[in-house]
Amino acid sequence: MSLEERDEVLCVGPLEVHLHQPLARIEGRAAVIGGHAHKVLVALARRPTEIVNRDDLYLEAWGGERQSGDRSVDICVHKVAGPDRPVLAGASSTATRVSATA
């Protein structure tokens, strides 16, 4: 079995997020998204209709408890859907549903 056959893809509207590769596509345009930013995007794509709070995203992406004032989640969301990421601009409504609480 090749890597492509084993890779699972989450589809949310025009957004495709590869679970086992640091890759996302929006309307066929690919973007390499690695590290914690990829984990945050996967967590958001798994819950496309929910508002996900920072603590939950931190737990899923970093595997621990977020410290008060830690902006790591915000930075990752910006990397995924910020103005300097035009490849995923069409998915920004899905990729930025992060609760302002906590």
N, C-alpha and C positions, 0 to 999 in steps of 0.2 A: 504494500500500500504506500503510495507516495504521500508527501507532506500535504499537498493540496487536498487529497482525498480524506485525510484525517482532520483537516482543519474545519472547525465549525464556524458558521457565520451567522451573526444576529442581523436581522434586517428590520429596520424601523423606517418606514417610508422609503425615501431614496437613499438612506444611509445603510451601509453594510459594514459591520465591524467583525473582523476576524478574531476569534477567541484565542488562537494559539500562535498568531503571528502579529507583529506590531504594525498592522495594516488596517486602514479603513478606506472606504470608497463612498463618494457621494456623486450620484449620476454618472458613474463610470470614471470619475477622476480619483486617483489614488493618492493617499497620504500615508507616510510612514509615521507612526505614533508609538513611541516606545516608553518603557518604564512605567512610572506611576500614572502618567497621563493616559496610557493605554488602559490600565486597570480601572481608572475612573470612568473612561468612556464605556468600557464593557459594563461596569456597574450601572451606569445610566441607561444604556441600551437595553439592559435586562428589565428595566422598569420604565418604559417610555411614557406611561401615563401618570407617573407619580412624581411628586416633589420629594427629592431625596435630600436629607439633611447632611451637613458636612461631617458630622460624627460617623454616620453610617458609611459614607464614602471613604472616609479615612480608614475605618476599620477594614473595609474590603480591599483597599489599595495598599495600605501599609501594614495591615494586620495587627494594629494596636489601637490604643486610645489616643484621641487627639487632645493635645494640650490647649488650654484656653488661649485664644489669640493666634493660634497657628494658622497660617494662610496657605499652607501647602495645597489644599484642595482647590482654592481659588486660583492659584497659579496654574495648576493642571487644567482646570476648566478653560482658563484663558489660552493655554497652549493648544487646546483642542478646538475651541470655537471663537477665539479672539479675532480681532480685525486683521491680524497678521497671518491668519490661517484661512485664506479664501477657499481652499479646497473643501473645507467642511462648513463653509458659511451657510449653505442651505439647510444644514442640520442643526444650526445653532439653537433653535427652539427646543429641540430634544436634548442637546448636549449641555444645556445650561440650566436645567431644572434643578437647581440646588437651593435648598432652603436657606434663607438668611438667618435662621435661628441657630443657636449654639456656636 
